[in-house]
Amino acid sequence: MHLTFLETLIFLLSYCMAEESACPEEDPEYPFSDDYIDCVNNITKTWQAGRNWPENTTRKVVELMYPPVSKQPVVRMYKKNLKKSSVTKNFPRSFDAREKWPRCESIKKIRTQGSYDCSAGWAVTAAATLTDRTCTTTNGRVKFEFSADDILTCCKTCFRGDNGCGGGDTFKAWQFWVKSGFVSGGEFGTGKLPFQGCKPYSETFMVKKRKTKCEHVCTNGKYRVSYEQDKHFGKSAYMLSQDVKQIQDEIMTNGPVQASFKVYQDFYIYSDGVYRHIVGNFSGYHSLKLIGWGVENRTPYWLAANVWGRGFGSKSGF
């Protein structure tokens, strides 16, 4: 998947709001009709719309994947944690972290957050990005797959309630990693393999949609390392500004970064190309992983990896 640069998004947003009536919904409860997809394809010039869910899928079902809308942008809450840097150098026209760090296979992996009633994207993306950065900053020597399950249940400062299914604070996950650490854990269905770590992504979140609390034990019975011994910690946690060059510098120097963006109705039907919001209402915030950038038909974009499995969009990349 591709995301246009911030400056372009701001410009296009004001333009697209004027086009809001171009694709009226026949039924607000079922906004993914073929007519709606065709209408979006007649408007957009940089990406293609397609079907990611059955036509009878309701808006409510899809929006359950997103955490509640935040009333305050996270950047304002963490000004003191912003990384201070003034980047003036020029960057290549395109960059792909998968090519710079070929030994870090995790960068290529597309994770799946699972069931519709658990807004786990923030935790799954955090686990994926922590995994990548541990590999890239050690030049491929350390390959430790962090557990999304551990983040989703045990990062108590990240969310309210028993677990993070209602959404969570992405930056607090990174702070928790520095202070308390997270254990290893692969994707759903890999728990029987010892190398998939202490707490693989559980059936609770992936399929059965049940609530669960933090357990300070390894749920993978074949894993031979204790929960406490398996914990890996970060050295520091910081936040980037929305400056394009600073983000580029960070990705090129240290590897993929975790990012959050606003989700609008038309994103649900993204299929391929350089996505930018065209029509539809604001739904909430979502988290993804930025692994590079490029330019397509004179349109600059971010190269991003989503956590909705390979069935979404361009194999869940955009």
C-alpha distance (Angstrom), angle and dihedral (degrees) to the residues before:
residue distance angle dihedral
M1 . . .
H2 3.77 . .
L3 3.78 127.3 .
T4 3.78 120.1 -164.0
F5 3.80 118.3 -122.5
L6 3.79 118.0 -86.8
E7 3.81 95.2 -106.3
T8 3.79 90.3 54.8
L9 3.79 92.4 47.1
I10 3.79 92.2 53.5
F11 3.79 91.5 50.1
L12 3.78 94.0 46.1
L13 3.78 93.7 46.9
S14 3.79 92.5 64.4
Y15 3.80 89.4 46.5
C16 3.79 95.2 47.1
M17 3.77 95.1 49.0
A18 3.78 86.9 65.2
E19 3.81 88.7 54.4
E20 3.80 93.1 51.6
S21 3.80 94.0 111.4
A22 3.81 92.3 51.9
C23 3.82 92.6 90.1
P24 3.82 109.2 33.1
E25 3.79 116.9 -170.5
E26 3.79 114.7 -119.3
D27 3.80 89.0 -157.8
P28 3.83 119.6 14.8
E29 3.81 90.1 -154.8
Y30 3.81 92.7 58.6
P31 3.81 105.7 38.3
F32 3.81 98.1 159.7
S33 3.78 101.4 78.4
D34 3.80 123.6 143.8
D35 3.81 88.6 -113.8
Y36 3.80 91.1 56.8
I37 3.81 92.3 48.3
D38 3.81 91.0 48.8
C39 3.79 90.7 48.7
V40 3.81 92.9 52.3
N41 3.81 90.7 48.3
N42 3.80 89.1 54.3
I43 3.81 90.3 56.2
T44 3.79 107.5 36.6
K45 3.79 119.5 80.9
T46 3.81 103.1 -177.4
W47 3.81 104.5 43.1
Q48 3.79 142.7 29.9
A49 3.78 127.6 -122.8
G50 3.79 121.9 -141.1
R51 3.77 144.0 155.7
N52 3.81 117.7 -71.2
W53 3.81 96.1 159.1
P54 3.82 134.3 30.1
E55 3.80 114.3 -81.0
N56 3.81 92.3 -112.7
T57 3.83 92.6 56.7
T58 3.79 109.6 124.3
R59 3.77 125.6 -132.3
K60 3.81 89.5 -119.9
V61 3.81 93.2 58.9
V62 3.80 93.9 52.3
E63 3.79 95.6 41.6
L64 3.81 90.2 56.0
M65 3.80 85.5 76.1
Y66 3.79 90.5 66.8
P67 3.80 126.4 75.2
P68 3.81 120.6 -120.7
V69 3.79 115.2 -74.1
S70 3.80 112.0 -93.3
K71 3.79 116.0 -128.6
Q72 3.79 92.3 -151.9
P73 3.83 126.8 45.9
V74 3.78 109.3 -113.6
V75 3.83 92.5 -129.2
R76 3.80 90.7 66.3
M77 3.79 90.6 53.2
Y78 3.79 94.1 54.5
K79 3.79 106.2 37.1
K80 3.80 91.4 134.7
N81 3.81 89.3 56.8
L82 3.80 95.5 54.5
K83 3.78 112.9 121.4
K84 3.78 108.4 -116.1
S85 3.76 113.2 -136.9
S86 3.76 138.6 130.5
V87 3.78 108.9 -147.0
T88 3.79 114.1 -166.0
K89 3.80 102.2 155.5
N90 3.78 122.7 107.1
F91 3.79 121.7 -110.7
P92 3.80 131.8 -148.4
R93 3.78 118.5 -91.1
S94 3.79 89.6 -109.9
F95 3.79 138.1 14.5
D96 3.81 134.1 -178.4
A97 3.81 120.8 -170.4
R98 3.80 89.9 -154.2
E99 3.78 89.2 65.7
K100 3.81 96.9 45.2
W101 3.81 93.7 49.0
P102 3.84 105.3 33.3
R103 3.81 91.3 161.2
C104 3.81 89.8 62.8
E105 3.79 100.2 80.2
S106 3.80 91.4 172.2
I107 3.82 90.8 75.8
K108 3.81 88.7 66.5
K109 3.79 93.8 50.5
I110 3.81 121.2 105.3
R111 3.79 111.5 -152.4
T112 3.80 127.1 -156.5
Q113 3.79 121.8 -136.7
G114 3.79 93.1 -158.4
S115 3.79 134.4 -154.4
Y116 3.78 122.3 47.0
D117 3.80 96.1 -123.1
C118 3.81 95.9 57.4
S119 3.81 118.4 75.7
A120 3.79 92.4 -154.5
G121 3.80 98.7 143.6
W122 3.81 93.4 104.7
A123 3.83 91.9 55.7
V124 3.80 96.9 40.6
T125 3.81 90.9 50.1
A126 3.81 91.3 46.9
A127 3.81 90.7 52.7
A128 3.81 91.3 48.1
T129 3.80 94.0 48.8
L130 3.81 94.1 45.0
T131 3.80 88.2 51.6
D132 3.79 92.2 51.1
R133 3.80 94.9 46.1
T134 3.79 93.4 49.1
C135 3.78 87.6 55.9
T136 3.81 99.0 42.0
T137 3.80 96.3 46.1
T138 3.81 89.7 53.2
N139 3.82 93.4 44.2
G140 3.78 91.1 -114.8
R141 3.80 96.8 -50.8
V142 3.82 95.9 113.5
K143 3.80 117.0 50.2
F144 3.78 108.4 177.6
E145 3.80 118.5 157.7
F146 3.79 109.2 -147.8
S147 3.78 120.3 -139.6
A148 3.80 117.5 -112.6
D149 3.80 86.6 -168.7
D150 3.82 91.0 60.0
I151 3.81 92.0 48.9
L152 3.80 92.5 45.8
T153 3.80 94.5 52.6
C154 3.81 108.9 24.1
C155 3.81 105.7 39.1
K156 3.80 92.2 91.4
T157 3.80 93.8 172.6
C158 3.81 89.6 57.7
F159 3.80 99.2 64.5
R160 3.79 147.7 8.8
G161 3.79 122.7 -107.8
D162 3.80 130.6 17.2
N163 3.80 96.4 -38.4
G164 3.79 144.9 -6.7
C165 3.81 98.7 -91.4
G166 3.79 88.4 112.8
G167 3.79 90.9 58.6
G168 3.77 130.9 -86.0
D169 3.78 146.2 -138.3
T170 3.80 107.7 -92.4
F171 3.80 96.4 -159.5
K172 3.80 93.1 50.1
A173 3.80 87.1 57.3
W174 3.80 89.0 60.2
Q175 3.81 91.3 46.3
F176 3.80 89.9 50.1
W177 3.81 89.3 51.2
V178 3.82 89.3 58.1
K179 3.80 95.6 44.6
S180 3.81 104.2 34.7
G181 3.80 107.5 8.3
F182 3.80 131.9 -140.1
V183 3.79 131.6 -112.4
S184 3.80 129.4 -127.8
G185 3.78 126.4 -89.3
G186 3.78 137.6 155.1
E187 3.77 131.3 -145.7
F188 3.80 127.3 -65.3
G189 3.80 114.1 -65.5
T190 3.80 95.4 25.4
G191 3.79 98.8 92.2
K192 3.81 93.7 105.3
L193 3.79 90.8 62.8
P194 3.84 113.5 83.2
F195 3.79 93.8 -146.3
Q196 3.81 90.2 59.7
G197 3.74 90.1 77.6
C198 3.76 144.4 -133.3
K199 3.82 102.8 -43.5
P200 3.83 114.5 18.5
Y201 3.80 116.6 -168.1
S202 3.79 102.8 -75.7
E203 3.78 134.3 -128.1
T204 3.80 86.6 -121.1
F205 3.80 91.7 72.6
M206 3.78 99.7 26.7
V207 3.80 101.4 49.1
K208 3.79 119.4 -8.7
K209 3.81 96.9 50.6
R210 3.81 94.3 -145.9
K211 3.79 125.6 149.2
T212 3.79 117.9 -110.8
K213 3.79 138.0 -178.3
C214 3.79 132.3 -134.0
E215 3.79 116.1 -76.8
H216 3.80 119.6 -166.6
V217 3.79 91.7 -151.6
C218 3.78 134.8 84.7
T219 3.80 111.0 -99.9
N220 3.81 92.0 -161.3
G221 3.80 103.4 87.0
K222 3.81 92.4 -163.4
Y223 3.80 94.0 57.0
R224 3.81 110.2 102.6
V225 3.80 100.2 -158.4
S226 3.81 122.6 85.7
Y227 3.80 121.6 -118.1
E228 3.81 94.6 -109.7
Q229 3.79 93.9 44.6
D230 3.79 91.4 49.3
K231 3.80 95.3 57.3
H232 3.79 116.6 115.5
F233 3.79 121.8 -162.7
G234 3.78 135.9 -153.9
K235 3.79 125.5 -127.8
S236 3.80 97.1 -139.3
A237 3.80 142.2 -11.4
Y238 3.78 125.1 -145.3
M239 3.77 140.1 160.7
L240 3.78 128.7 -127.3
S241 3.77 126.0 -135.3
Q242 3.80 121.1 -122.7
D243 3.79 90.4 -99.1
V244 3.80 108.5 129.5
K245 3.81 95.6 -145.1
Q246 3.80 93.0 49.8
I247 3.80 90.6 52.8
Q248 3.80 91.5 46.7
D249 3.79 91.1 49.8
E250 3.80 91.5 50.1
I251 3.81 94.0 49.9
M252 3.80 93.6 45.8
T253 3.82 93.3 46.4
N254 3.81 104.7 36.7
G255 3.80 107.4 12.1
P256 3.83 137.5 -111.6
V257 3.80 121.1 1.1
Q258 3.78 131.6 -150.7
A259 3.80 114.4 -119.1
S260 3.79 138.1 178.5
F261 3.79 127.1 -147.5
K262 3.78 141.0 176.3
V263 3.80 115.6 -93.3
Y264 3.79 120.3 -144.2
Q265 3.78 129.0 -173.7
D266 3.80 95.0 -99.0
F267 3.82 91.7 59.5
Y268 3.81 89.1 70.1
I269 3.80 89.6 68.0
Y270 3.82 98.1 42.4
S271 3.81 110.8 137.4
D272 3.80 110.6 163.9
G273 3.79 143.9 -23.5
V274 3.81 133.9 45.1
Y275 3.80 105.1 -27.8
R276 3.78 122.0 -144.7
H277 3.77 127.7 159.0
I278 3.80 113.6 -91.9
V279 3.82 110.0 158.8
G280 3.79 140.1 -7.1
N281 3.78 139.1 67.2
F282 3.80 127.6 -68.4
S283 3.83 111.3 -94.7
G284 3.80 106.8 178.0
Y285 3.78 143.7 -78.8
H286 3.78 127.1 -54.0
S287 3.80 133.4 -172.6
L288 3.79 127.7 -134.3
K289 3.80 141.8 158.7
L290 3.81 123.7 -100.9
I291 3.81 112.7 -149.5
G292 3.79 102.6 167.3
W293 3.77 147.6 -38.4
G294 3.78 143.1 -116.8
V295 3.79 146.9 161.5
E296 3.79 126.0 -101.6
N297 3.81 121.2 -176.1
R298 3.81 89.2 -16.1
T299 3.80 91.3 -53.0
P300 3.85 114.5 120.4
Y301 3.79 114.8 -142.3
W302 3.78 145.0 176.6
L303 3.80 116.8 -118.1
A304 3.81 104.8 -133.0
A305 3.80 140.2 179.0
N306 3.80 119.8 -144.8
V307 3.83 128.6 -157.2
W308 3.81 100.7 -132.1
G309 3.79 96.5 97.0
R310 3.79 128.5 -104.2
G311 3.79 92.6 -67.3
F312 3.80 92.1 76.0
G313 3.79 121.8 83.2
S314 3.79 118.3 -44.2
K315 3.84 93.7 -2.4
S316 3.83 85.3 -55.6
G317 3.77 92.3 -59.5
F318 3.79 120.4 110.5
